[in-house]
Amino acid sequence: MKLESDFLVIGSGIAGLSFALRIADTGTVSIVTKKETAESNTNYAQGGIASVMSSTDSFENHIEDTMKAGAYLCHRDTVEHVVHDGPERINELIEIGVQFTRSGKELDLGKEGGHSKNRIVHAADLTGKEIERALLDKVASHPNIKVYENHVTIDLITEHHLFTTKKENHDTIHCWGAYVLDINKNVVKTFIAKNTMLATGGAGHVYLHTTNPLIATGDGVAMAYRAGAAIANMEFIQFHPTTLFNSGSPSFLISEAVRGFGGILRNAQGEDFMLKYNPQGSLAPRDIVARAIDNELKRTGDEFVYLDVTHLHGEKIKEHFPNIYERCLKHGIDMTKDLIPVVPAAHYSCGGVVTDLQGKTSIKNLFACGEVSMTGLHGANRLASNSLLEAVVYSHDAAKYLKQNKDKNNGVPANIPDWDYSGTVNTEEWVLISHDRKEIQQVMWDYVGIVRSTHRLARAQRRINLIQEEVKDFYKRTKVSEGLIELRNLACVADLIIRSAIARKESRGLHYNTDYNFLNDVEWLKDTLIT
């Protein structure tokens, strides 16, 4: 079954929905999303959007905070562009109906780790959910946008799928849409489009413990890599320092804004241990906090540390963090009176599909936006709340570029084939999928986590290589399913993370290798590129 539109958007978080709304006036848009439209990393984002919205702040401050948090691996031109563009994009969100928290008539600006000023625009402690609500309302009423829920993308359509022996055009790879599995009907559809936007989010479920929803299996990065796109900086996986201990999967995130509000991290002895590791204490950047907690747990043998807000005004805590307060209560914790047990969990991928300032990838007609992309903004460590900002800025930039260059696309080949089912059979060996998925997650957690070593990485690579071979064999002879598609992508992304981590012979930002526990600006102040 072939479905044609001018634009194909893969993913329904803030990046995909924002792009769809911006481009829909120039053509038809198909949005494919793995689950329901509201199930995305955006929907789980508690903190907010970082932007210079106060006279006491400045673009220079925000730029420097971003560069510093990213261990100066950030691309300065990208940082300057995103920071300067931020206020206008925030105002656009307000115009479409996002209800940000205010203090009187002014926006209530929070502060998070790594920020020198209060600049976090938020909607209580459910900012992502509020943004998603407003965007979905607009998308639902737009006549040029059609949303396909419960559709999981298998692969991007490129020259590889045209079944031609000609080689003259293969130096430049083009994307003309994607093959997509309709989960409910169990049929693969051919979505054809002149331009495709990858907005698939992150890859948190490559790890055993993550704050990400179940859909975050690295699909966009894996698909783009298989198609031939450039991938960079996959070693930089941000572990959120504070998730609620024993809160299930995904782990419930205790927003960094709680520490920005005055929360203090303490060990079992009640010590404010962060002061030993960084003069900013509990408000140090996330990579420093995560490593400090990891070190404390290894030093003491404890399973968790505590986040303490009991010294703060109880009613203000409830007012600022109603969702977190209610969730803690369900676990028998009154955060106004009790210490909150917390542990780190995989949270955000700073690497991804390489793009330029317009969101263009190295594949023609393929764009990427949001967590799936590597724009150069985050460097070696994402500054808190810069991710939603990046998504709205780059969705705007990509749409602007396409509007200005709408006549330059050469169209779509007429001979794009439907999905080929030949040689595949249905199978009941689903235990292989669940076992391999768990093994990938355990290997990555044990050997490619917050603290790494050359020996651990080598061991991880051997095991992931073996799993990849098993998955490839299984994939070739089995009809596609959601579980198999995700497993294939998880194995691919795990391999990319390990290869990137092995390549970087230093410790920078989120990548900490005990065998190279130093910065090497001479040789490694550069991206880790894989093609």
N, C-alpha and C positions, 0 to 999 in steps of 0.2 A: 504494500500500500504506500503510495507516494503522496506526501502532503507538502505543498509549496507555499512559501511566504517570502517577503523581501528580507526579513530578519529573523534569525533563530536565536533565542536566548535560552541557555542551559543553566537553570538555577533560578530560585525565586526569593533570594535574600535582598538586602538593600541594594546591592550592586546591580543585579539582574532587573529588579523591578524599576529602579531609577532609570536605567538605560532604556528599558521598554517604553516607559512613559515619555521620555525625551525624544525618542526616535519615531514613535507611532504616528505622528502627524505627517511623516514623509513616506510611510509604507506600512504594509501589514506585518504583524509581529506574532510569532509563535513562541510561547514560553513552555518549556518542558521541565517538570520538576518531579523528583523521585517520590515524594509523599504528597501531603497536602501542601498548599502554597505557603502556609504560615510556618511550616517546619523548616527552619533554617538556622544557621549560626546567629544571624541577626536577631532572631526572636529570643535568643538566650543571652544577648548582650545586656548586662545590667548597668554598667558604668555610665557611658554617655559618649558624646562627641567632643573632642578637644578643638577649640578654636578661640582666636583672640576676639573677645566680645566685650572687653572692658577697657576703660581709659587707663587703668593701672597696669595693663599688660601691653605687650608689643610683639610684632611679628618677629623681631630679632630674638626676643626671649624664647618664643615657641620654637624657632629654628634651632637655636643653640641647645635647648632641652632635647629636641629630637635627635640631633647629631650626637650629643653626649650619650644618650640612652642607647643609640645604635652603634656605640663604640667607633664612631666616625667612619663607619663603612657605608653610611647613607650617601646617596647621590645628592649633593647639595642643590643642584638645579631642580630636582624633583621635590626636595623638602621645601625650598623657597616657593615653588609653584603651588604646592598643596596648601601650605600655611597661608599664603596671601589670598588664595581662592576660598578659604574656609568660611569666612563670615557671610559671603554672598550665598553659598550653598546652604548654610544654616537658615538664613532668611527664606530661602525657597522652600525648605521643609516646613517652616512655620506657615508659609502661604498655602501649602497643600493640606494643612490641617493637623500637623503634629503638635500635640499639647505638651510643650516642655514646662518643667517646674519653674515657677517664678517666685521672687521675693518682692512683693508689691507688684509694680509694673515691670521691673527689671528681671532678666533671666537669673535664676539662682545658679551661680557658677561654683562647682565643686573643685576639689583638688585631689590629685592622685599621685602615686609614686613616680618620681622623676620629673614632675612639673614644678617649676619655680613660682608659678602664679596660679590663682584660681581661674580655670578656663574650661572646666568640664560642663558642657551644656547637657542636661539630663531630664528625664521624665521619671521622677522619684528614683526607684532602683529597678525599673523595667523599661529602660530607654529603647532597647531594640524592639521590644514588643509593641510599643507605642508607634515607632516609626513604621514597622511592618504593617500595623493596622491601617495607618493613613495611606500608605502606598497601595495596599491591596484594595482599599475602597476606590481609589482612582483607577487602578487597573481594571477592576470589575466593570466599570462604567464606560470604558473606552471601546468604541466600536471596531478599532483596528487591531486590538489585542485579543488573542485566544490563548487560554491557559490549558495545558494538558497535565493534569495531576496523575500521580502513580505511573509515571513514565521515566524509565531509567535509561540513560544514554550509554550505548555500548562503545561506539567509536566514531571519530570524526570521518567524514567522507573526503578523501583526497585522491590524487592521481593513482594511488595504490589500488583503489577499488574499481578503476575503469577497465580492467582486464585488457589492456593494450600492451603490445610489445615495444611500442615506440618509446624512445628514451629522450627525445630532443627537448621536451618541456619539463623534465624532472629536476632540473637544477633549482627551479622555483616551485615550491609546493603551494597549492591552493586548497582552501577549505570550501566545500559547497554544501555544508549541512552535516547531518549525523544520522547514524542508525540508532533507533531508540526502541527499547522493549516496552510495550504496553503491558504492564504487570497484570492487570485485571483480565485482559483478553488473551494473554500469553502469545502475542504476535509481535514481530519486529516491523516497525514502520520506518519508511525512508523520509526523513524531513529534509527537504531541499530548500536552500536559502542562498541569496547572494552574499550575505554577510552573517557571521556567527559570533555571538558573544558568549564566552565561557565565564560563568559566574557561579561556579559549583561549590564555593566555600573551601573549607579546610580538610585536614586529614587526621583529625584527632584520634580516630579509632584504629590507627596503626599502633597505638599504645594501649596498654591494659587499663590505665586509669585516665580518663579525659573528661573535660567539661562539655565537650561537643555532643550534639545530638547524634543519633545512630546513623544519620545520612552522611556524616562527614568521613568519607572513606577515600579521599584523595582522587576522586574520579577525574576531575578536570586536568590535574597535573599528569596523571597516567595517560589519559587519552592524547593530550597534546604531545607528550614525550614520544608515544608510539607513532604519532603522525609526523614527527620530525622537528618539533618546536624546540627552541632553546630553553633550558631549565636552569635556574641558578639558586644558590644559597639554601639548599634543602637541609643543611646541617643545623640551621638556626630554628629550632623548635622551642617555642616559649612554653614553659611550664608555669601555670598560674600557681602562685605560692599558697593560696588559701582556698581550698575547697573543703566542704563539710565532711569530716571523717565518717565513714560508713554510711554515706548517703545514697549509694547505689550507682547505677550506670545509666546516663552520664552522671558524673559527680556534680553535686550542687555547688555552684560557685558562690563564695563569699566575696562580694565585689571589693576591688581595691579602694573604692570610695569609702569603705568602712574605716580603713587605715587613714585615708585622707581626712576623715572626720575626727580622727583622734585615737583610733584603735591602736593597741600596742600588742606586739607578739611576745609571748612569754613561754619559757620552757616549763617542765613539770615542777621545777623548784621555784617558779614564780619570777624568774629573772628576765629582765628586758634584754634578751640575748643579742638582738640586732645591733646594739651599740658596739658590740665587740667586732662586728664585721664592717660597719659603715657608719660614718658620722651622721648620715641622714636617718639612721635607725630604721624603724618600721616603714618609713617612706622612701627607702632606697629603691632603685629600679628593680623590676621583677626578677631578672636573672640573678642578681646579688641576693635577694631575699630567698629565692627558691634554693640556691646553693647553700645558703646559711641554714635553712630549715633541714635540708638533706644532711648536712654535716652534723647538726644537733641530734637528729634522729639516729644517725650511725654512731655518734659518740655515746649516747645514753642508752640506746636500745629501745627507746620509746617508739610507739606507733604514730604519734601525732604531737604537735605543739598546740598552744592555745592562742586565740585572739581575744583580747580583753577590752571590752567597752564599758565595763561596769562602773568606771569612774566618771562616765559621761551622763548627761541628763537623760533619764529613761524615756520621757515622752518625746524628746527630740529624736532619739534613736528610732522609736516607732514611727515617727512622722517621716523621717528621711529614708528608712529602709523597711517599709511595711512588708514587702515580699520576703525578704531575708528573715525578718522577725517571725513571720508566720511559719515559714519552713523550719526554722530552728525549734519553734514550739512543738511542731509535729514530732520532733526527735527528743522531746523532753528537755529542751534547753531554752530558758528565758534569758536572752542575750543581755537584757538590762541588769540581770543579777548573776548570771552564770558565765563562766569562761566557755568559749566556743572551740571545740577540738577541730583542728584543721591540718590538712596535708596537701602537698603539691599534686597537680595533675596536668597532663598535656592539654594545652589550651589554644595555641595559635602558631601557624606556620609562617615564618617571615620570608621564606623562599617561595618559589613557584615558577610560573610561566613568565619568561622575560617579556616585558613590554616597553614601548617608548612612552613619551609624554601624552600621546593620544590613545594609549591602550592597545596599540597595534603589536601583534606578536611577530615572530620571524616567519610565520605562515601567512600568505596572502589571504585577505578577507576573514582572518580569524583575529578576534579581539579578546582580551581578558581583563577582568575587573574584580576587585575585592581580594579576599584571602588567597584565591587560586593564583593570583598574579605576583610577580616580583618587579615592582616599579622602581625600586631603589629608595623608597621612603623609609623603610624600617631598618635597613642595614642589618647589624648583627643582633638587634633586639628591638622589638616594637615598643615605642613609648605608649603608655596607657591611653586608650581612647582615641588613638590616631587611626585606627582601622576603619571605623565607620566614616570618618572624615575622608580617608583615601577613597572609599567606595563611592561616595557622592561626587567627589571631584572628578574621578576618572570616568564615571558613567556619563557625566556632563561632557568631558573632553572627547570621549569616543563618539558620542552622538553628534557633537559639533563638527568633528572631522568628517564624519560620514555625510552629514548634510551639505558640507562645503564641497565634497568630492563625489557626489551621488552619480555623476555622469561618467566617472572613470572606471566603474566596474564593468568587466567584459562579459558578465552574465555567467550562466551555468551550462555545462555540457549537456547535450541531449541524451547521452548514453549512460547515465548513472544507473547501475543495476539495483534491483531489490536485494534484500538480504539473502544470502545463500545458506540454506539449511542442509545441503547435501553432505553426507558423511557423518552426520551427528545423530545421536539417539537420545531418547529420554533415559534417565538413570535414577536409581534410588540411593545412590552412594552419597547422600547429603552429609553423612557423618564425616566424609573427607573434607568437605567445605568448612564445617564448624570446627573440626580439629585443627586444620591448617590456619584458620583465622585466629584461633586462640593461641596457637604456637607463635605466629607472627607477633601478636600483641605482647606475649610474655618475653620473647627474645628481645624485642625492641625496648621493653621496659627495663629488663635486667641489664642489657649491654649497651644500649644507645640512649640512655636517659639523661638526667641532669648532669651527672659526672661520668666521663668516658675515659677509656684508655685504649692504647693501640691493640693490646691483647683482646680486650672485650669486643672491639670493633671487628677484628679479624674473625673471632668466633661467630659473631652475629652474621657476618657476610657469608661464611660457609653454610650456615643453617638457612638463611634466606635464599641463597642460590639453589639449594636443594628443593626448598618449597616452591620456588619459581618454576623449576623444571617439572615438578609434579602438577602444578596448576596449568602450565602450558599444555601438557599431555591431556589432562582432563578436559580443558577448554576445547581442544581440537576435535574431540570425539563426542562432546556432550551438547545438547541443546541449551542455549543460554537461559539463565535465570537470574533474578536479582542477586541472589547469594553468590553465584559464580562470578558475575560481573564485578561485584564488590571485592571478592577475594582476589581476583586477577589484578585489580587496581591497587589493593592494599600491598600485595607482594611487590608490585612495581615501585610504589612510593617508598616502601621500606628499603628497597635496594638503592634508590636514589639518595635517600637520607644517609645511608651507610657509606656509599661511595663518596658523597660530599664530605662527610665527617672524616673519612680516612685521608682525603686529599688535603684538608686544611691542617698544616703542621704548626699550629699555634693554638692558644686559647683566646677567644674573642667573644664578648657578649654571651649569647646563649650556648655557644659551643665551648665546653671546658674539657680538655684532655689532660690527664695527670702526667702524661709523658711529654707534653709540650705546654706546660703551665706558664706561658709568657705570651706577651704580645709581640708580633713581628711585623711592624709597619713597613719595613723595607721590602719584604717579599709577599706579604699577605694582606695588605690594605687594598684588596681587590675581591671581586665576586668569584665564587666557585661555580664555574660554568660547566654544564653537561649538555651535550647534544646527541 
